[in-house]
Amino acid sequence: MPLPPVTQLRISSRTLRSIWH
């Protein structure tokens, strides 16, 4: 089931942070 935009953004932000750091 698709995730809401907010959740997707949160996950994306977290993943990006993990990659950057």
C-alpha angles and dihedrals in degrees: 000000000000119000123236116260091250093054091045091052091048093051091045091051091048093049092047091050090050091051095044094047 
